[in-house]
């Protein structure tokens, strides 16, 4: 995913508009910059309690979401087990799915 840290446009890929003799070398140099100066951000897997805290926090953003906290956390645990590793992203996906189910029920 390092390639996506540097903005690239379709115009960058056209040899005719740029006067580069070695266009592919120019593109590779841009990518090499990421290798030299790219920053890696590590997001560790949250503990089960941290995951549930994230779910609570995300659910609090939607006051129209009416679900008892015990039921919310139980569903979040099942969601996390069913969909693989728990993470902040999984918690967000769970809340989005839950909100979608509520919209369908209405």
C-alpha positions as CSV (number, residue, x, y, z in Angstrom):
1,X,0.0,0.0,0.0
2,X,3.0,2.3,0.0
3,X,2.2,3.2,-3.6
4,X,-0.9,5.0,-2.4
5,X,0.9,7.4,-0.1
6,X,2.0,9.5,-3.0
7,X,-0.8,11.1,-5.1
8,X,-0.8,9.8,-8.6
9,X,-3.0,11.0,-11.4
10,X,-3.9,9.6,-14.8
11,X,-2.0,12.5,-16.3
12,X,1.2,11.1,-14.6
13,X,0.8,8.0,-16.7
14,X,0.7,9.6,-20.1
15,X,4.1,9.8,-21.8
16,X,2.9,12.2,-24.5
17,X,2.1,15.1,-22.1
18,X,5.2,14.9,-20.1
19,X,8.6,15.5,-21.8
20,X,10.2,12.7,-19.8
21,X,12.4,10.5,-22.0
22,X,12.2,7.8,-19.3
23,X,8.7,8.2,-17.9
24,X,8.7,4.9,-16.0
25,X,11.9,5.9,-14.2
26,X,10.2,9.1,-13.0
27,X,7.3,7.1,-11.7
28,X,9.6,4.7,-9.9
29,X,11.5,7.6,-8.4
30,X,8.3,8.9,-6.9
31,X,7.6,5.5,-5.4
32,X,11.1,5.2,-4.1
33,X,10.6,8.4,-2.1
34,X,7.9,6.6,-0.2
35,X,10.3,3.7,0.6
36,X,12.8,6.1,2.0
37,X,10.6,8.5,3.8
38,X,7.3,6.7,4.2
39,X,5.8,6.4,7.7
40,X,4.4,3.1,8.9
41,X,1.5,3.4,11.4
42,X,0.8,0.4,13.5
43,X,-2.7,-0.2,14.9
44,X,-2.5,-3.1,17.4
45,X,-5.5,-5.4,17.9
46,X,-7.7,-4.0,20.7
47,X,-8.5,-6.2,23.7
48,X,-12.0,-7.4,24.0
49,X,-12.8,-4.7,26.5
50,X,-11.3,-2.0,24.2
51,X,-13.4,-3.3,21.3
52,X,-16.6,-3.1,23.3
53,X,-15.6,0.4,24.4
54,X,-15.1,1.4,20.8
55,X,-18.6,-0.1,20.0
56,X,-20.1,1.9,22.9
57,X,-18.5,5.1,21.7
58,X,-19.6,4.7,18.1
59,X,-23.2,3.8,19.2
60,X,-23.3,6.9,21.3
61,X,-22.9,9.0,18.1
62,X,-26.3,7.9,17.0
63,X,-28.9,8.8,19.7
64,X,-31.7,7.6,17.4
65,X,-30.3,4.0,17.7
66,X,-32.4,2.4,20.4
67,X,-30.9,-0.8,21.7
68,X,-30.2,-1.9,25.2
69,X,-26.5,-1.8,26.0
70,X,-26.4,-5.5,27.0
71,X,-27.9,-6.5,23.7
72,X,-25.6,-4.1,21.8
73,X,-22.5,-5.6,23.4
74,X,-23.7,-9.2,22.9
75,X,-24.3,-8.5,19.2
76,X,-20.9,-6.8,18.9
77,X,-19.2,-9.8,20.4
78,X,-20.9,-12.2,18.0
79,X,-20.2,-9.9,15.1
80,X,-16.5,-9.8,16.0
81,X,-16.3,-13.5,16.3
82,X,-18.2,-14.1,13.0
83,X,-16.2,-11.6,11.0
84,X,-12.7,-12.5,12.1
85,X,-10.4,-10.2,14.0
86,X,-11.8,-7.5,16.1
87,X,-10.6,-4.0,15.4
88,X,-11.9,-0.4,15.3
89,X,-12.8,-0.9,11.7
90,X,-14.9,-4.0,12.6
91,X,-16.6,-2.0,15.3
92,X,-17.5,0.7,12.8
93,X,-18.8,-1.9,10.3
94,X,-20.9,-3.5,13.1
95,X,-22.5,-0.2,13.9
96,X,-23.2,0.6,10.3
97,X,-24.7,-2.9,9.8
98,X,-26.9,-2.5,12.9
99,X,-28.1,0.9,11.7
100,X,-28.9,-0.6,8.3
101,X,-30.9,-3.3,9.9
102,X,-32.9,-0.8,11.9
103,X,-33.6,1.2,8.8
104,X,-34.9,-1.9,7.0
105,X,-37.1,-2.7,10.0
106,X,-38.8,0.7,9.8
